[in-house]
Amino acid sequence: MSKIKFDLEIKFGTQYGKKEEDAILRVIRNNAPTSGEECIKFEKNYAAYSNVKHARVVSNGSSALFLAMIGIGIKPGDRVLTTPVTWIATAAAPVTLGAEVDFVDIDLETYNIDVNQIESHISPNTKAVIPVHLYGQPCEMDEIMQISQKHGLSVVEDAAHAIGAEYKGRKVGGFGAVGCFSFHEQKNISTLGEGGMVLTNDDAIHERVSLYRSHCTRVHGVSTKYCKLDETQFPIGKKFWWQDFDDCGYNFRMTDIQAAVGSEQLLKVDMLNQKRIDNAAYLTHGLKEVPGLKLPTVRPYNKHVFHLYPVMIDPKEFGMNKEDFIYNLLHQYGIKVGFHYIPLHYSTAFKNRGFKKGQFPNAEKLGEQLVTLPINPRQTEEALEYLITSIKALRS
Ligand SMILES: Cc1ncc(COP(=O)(O)O)c(C=O)c1O
């Protein structure tokens, strides 16, 4: 029983092993630098895995989104569209740069942004759209790219839940101008609890992201022959260098220890995702006859990597609302379920920006009825069976 509870409670995707331990030791013995060769190696590996030209590793998924907004040139007064059903980091990225967010309601089949409602939200100030590949299921990228091209919008994919997910055979993160990933401890792979990546095929965006990630520092090397020494210049060998700052950026760097672990995790990601997909299939098979549960729909052209397993509970048909479901499952069976997410327009941050209940009916219905069941690559068949039978028993 206690092992089963462990399998169900620990929702973290992270599975570290000997390879990660060895990588950590190797980097410690090399003085554990920040943003050194291991970061460059992880970036190359990630770009190759994603089939995108540039990858820049960063401190977390939130900084990836913030840098993406800087990369595409978001300024005060610009408007950015996104879904109200996401973690606040998605919407906070443009807001912290002085832009305004406008939410677009979701599609109740996939829980992703409803592509049929995007155009009606576009105004002359709209500069970008951030589709979120929620729970690991890719958004409708053909439609999003087509609408964005028509209206001159930049697309920034929030792929925090979706490393390895595919839309029509192509990995997410490479469709828009920028793709952002998170390696937080609960994500499908992790770099020791925090981490992120910014992908782009655009050289200029890559340069801006790289500069603002590290204080917009440019280092210029100059031969002593041409260089007049002053207090900002330092000798390196026979050369001198000086440092300039193009603008004021921040420190959003990752450490080499994290990146070395990231390269090892990346080698496992497809295997870990496959276990999630298999576990999701097991849950869907076991729960499909239960009245009142709406199980996840996977579009036939999508590879959904099940960062989470979303279930909507119809209180009339199931005989219990979401709150009682969460409470009873925990107290009667020791199973913790999540609720991702309370729609962002309910939060003080966005109520203060003029949003009101009633504006996004699908997101609101999801907020009322959605729970996320435990899913992770460690789950045993026994643990999955326990989850299924416990949910069935709640109805009887
Ligand atoms: C959809 C989404 N976007 C962005 C983020 C931010 O990532 P991080 O926690 O690495 O900053 C998260 C984190 O949970 C997320 O779920």
The ligand as an SDF file (V2000), in Angstrom:
LIG
                    3D

 16 16  0  0  0  0  0  0  0  0999 V2000
    2.6940   26.1790  -18.9390 C   0  0  0  0  0  0  0  0  0  0  0  0
    3.8890   26.6540  -18.1750 C   0  0  0  0  0  0  0  0  0  0  0  0
    4.6160   27.6600  -18.6840 N   0  0  0  0  0  0  0  0  0  0  0  0
    5.7120   28.1170  -18.0430 C   0  0  0  0  0  0  0  0  0  0  0  0
    6.1170   27.5980  -16.8310 C   0  0  0  0  0  0  0  0  0  0  0  0
    7.2840   28.1820  -16.1090 C   0  0  0  0  0  0  0  0  0  0  0  0
    8.3280   27.2890  -15.9450 O   0  0  0  0  0  0  0  0  0  0  0  0
    9.3200   27.3770  -14.6860 P   0  0  0  0  0  0  0  0  0  0  0  0
    8.6160   26.8510  -13.4950 O   0  0  0  0  0  0  0  0  0  0  0  0
   10.4820   26.5340  -15.1100 O   0  0  0  0  0  0  0  0  0  0  0  0
    9.7070   28.8100  -14.5300 O   0  0  0  0  0  0  0  0  0  0  0  0
    5.3960   26.5460  -16.2770 C   0  0  0  0  0  0  0  0  0  0  0  0
    5.8000   25.9360  -14.9950 C   0  0  0  0  0  0  0  0  0  0  0  0
    5.1250   25.2190  -14.3490 O   0  0  0  0  0  0  0  0  0  0  0  0
    4.2440   26.0600  -16.9630 C   0  0  0  0  0  0  0  0  0  0  0  0
    3.4970   25.0650  -16.4510 O   0  0  0  0  0  0  0  0  0  0  0  0
  1  2  1  0
  2  3  1  0
  2 15  2  0
  3  4  2  0
  4  5  1  0
  5  6  1  0
  5 12  2  0
  6  7  1  0
  7  8  1  0
  8  9  2  0
  8 10  1  0
  8 11  1  0
 12 13  1  0
 12 15  1  0
 13 14  2  0
 15 16  1  0
M  END
$$$$
